[in-house]
Amino acid sequence: MTGRADVALKVEDLRVSFDAGGLTVRAVDGISFEARRGETLALVGESGCGKSTTALALMRLLPERRGCTIGGRVMLDGEDLMALPQRAMRRIRGRRMAMIFQEPMTSLNPVLTVRQQIAETILAHERVSRHAAAERTVSLLNEVGIPEPAARAEAYPHQLSGGMRQRVMIAAALACGPEVLVADEPTTALDVTIQAQILDLLRTLMERHGMALILITHDLGVVADFADRVAVMYAGRIAEEADVAPFFARPSHPYSQGLLLARPSATSGELRRFIEIPGRAARNSGAARGCLFASRCPLVVERCSVEAPPLAPAGEDGGWHNAACHRAGEEAWSGPTDTTLRRTWMGAEAPLLAVRDLAVHYPARRGGERTVIKAVDGASIDVLPGETHALVGESGCGKSTVARAVLGLTAATGGSVSVGGNAVDVTDQSGLTGLRRTCQIVFQDPFASLNARLRIGASIGEPLENFTTLDSRARRERVSALLERVGLSADRAADYPHQFSGGQRQRICIARALAVEPRLIVCDEPVSALDVSIQAQILNLLADIQAETGVSLLFITHDLAVVGSFAHRVSVMYLGRIVESGTVSEIFLRPRHPYTSLLLRSAPGANAVAEGMLSPRGSRPVRTVGGELPSPFSPPPGCAFHPRCPRATELCRRQRPELVSGPSGRQFACHHPLD
């Protein structure tokens, strides 16, 4: 450990267990690690592995009552936080240790202004006047890159974008200069452009203030781009820990290898099957004698089932590297040799879905004056039979509005939509029963998409009851077949949504969408909230269904790595308009629009993970899209992207470029396209 930065926080044998219906669950089972000043330690793993519980335990935010048992030591500069009374701990939280939560909208008080919320932290820990706290609030907002900080300080959370709200959370966390910052999935809900900005900001602030950062994430691309060290958690234990470079070069634990294999590559543009980690994450009850990963491990031997492996040195790679595996360093899990997707796309010229000049405008008020928000402003998209067409762009660009307008869930203001050559009046939401059978949708949040009071058999059977003449017996048989088709047991039709995991609930939503045998399924961010291993299962399921049925997919996402391995064609959207469209390989290998190029370069760690290479710390070039998406209340004149574009000229500021077509259907809207 010589030559390391100073240790700010030392965790020794941390244990957290919960009583759940007579069963004791060891959410965190004896983990130890160090957080050093000026460095980032990433805690990674699937949902339920204990990452967030660890963060809450460090901050003493878990309920200290019957049913929750906490043990171990958390040493902050030699002081054991676990031994402190809550009153003393409150003096440390916010001052010496701070936390950034995943969802800023639920973490910020909706009835207090930004200034009030940040100043509250300062006043709670320091003897300063309210005026001084207000001035420091403005200074902090300026430090985290919020434009017009004095004006934004008087705004309420709902008046800020997601990226700005997360910056406010960071400013509040930094208000008293903490020594340790815990960030729990701080960029999961953000687009790649805003995510890259937040990560760059965190790196700059961490180095400027000499903080230790504990970053909790399931995105290995973020780890590759941002962290110094990584600890992989599984079932409450650390499965592997290492410096970032040797971890990505030679992961030693099969679970770590599986996580890396499951992550898609954004660079190839070649359709491939996603590699899945078999089975489901284990629950640690303390009853298992052997390795908790043994039931899912492709390299398992008899010893793994009877003897729990200790965390021990793994290999001689010149760095700090430990793994809890009996076979560490012996053999690597390489996954299947053939991952080619067997999806036949005929490339037919006649589109199944043809969207022309679609417009969705909303009346609104700003400052007492009436205005119009142009959520979609003349978008045109073709989805061909049997293809997957991806629609990408930042939040607020109009992707989901296009999907809802196409399906008649939102009334369009203008434009035309045809499905299978039949025109659909999308300006009138009545009389769209036929469209419901032809087109279905899978939403981002499966739990919110299912009626919590209905058994899942009834939810899947509802479209059959509404749009077919099948009798009750035939509907039950069809529901059973659909459940089996999406990888669930038919006897679970009597269960309720809360009895399933997130990935299983998404399978249920896919089964419901397939019930009436649609020709088109709109997938609105269907895997963005899922872990990489569950994401791989859902994407493979959709690919298999498409291969069997020939159904077309309009796939809405902000994850370009998924698009690169899953879609045939892609359209890039910016502020209500399509700015570039073409085959995935064309767009990824040779983008013509500057916005597309910057989106691709903003994907965190895509090249590092795919190619097994990492840039030296601090040498990564700036590659983010500067600023944020302009307000739809006052879109810029000319090209909407010109305020953020490095190639903008006077022509771009006064004249909006039209979408022009090139060879093989390639389209782009730019006065100065890239070569």
Buried (B, 14 or more C-beta within 10 A) or exposed (E): EEEEBEBBBBBBEBBBBBEEEEEBBBBBBBBBBBBBBBBBBBBBBBBBBBBBBBBBBBBBEBEEEEEBBBEBBBBBEEEEBBEBEEEEBBEBBBBBBBBBBBBBBEBBEEEBBBBBBBBBBBBBBBEBEEEBBBBBBBEBBBBBBBEEBEEBBEBBBEEBBBBBBBBBBBBBBBBBEBBBBBBBBBBBBBBBBBBBBBBBBBBEBBBEBEBBBBBBBBBBBBBBBBBBBBBBBBBBBBBBBBBBBBBBBBBBBBBBBBBBBBBBBBBBBBBBBBBBBEEBBBBBBEEBEBBBBBBBBEBBEEEBEEEBBEBEEBBEBEBBBBBBBBBBBEEBBEBEEEBEBEBEBEBEEEBBBBBBEBBBBEEEEEEEEEBEBBBBBBBBBBBBBBBBBBBBBBBBBBBBBBBBBBBBBBBBBBBBBBBBEEEBBBBEBEEBEEBBBBBBBBBBBBBEBBEEEBBBBBBBBBBBEEBBEBEEEEBBEBBBEBBEBBBBEBEBBEBBBEEBBBBBBBBBBBBBBBBBEBBBBBBBBBBBBBBBBBBBBBBBBBBBBBBEBBBBBBBBBBBBBBBBBBBBBBBBBBBBBBBBBBBBBBBBEEBBBBBBBBBBBBBBBBBBBBEEEBEEBEEBEEBBBEBBBBEBEEBBEBBBBBBBBEBBEEEBEEEBBEBEEEEEBBBBBBBBBEE
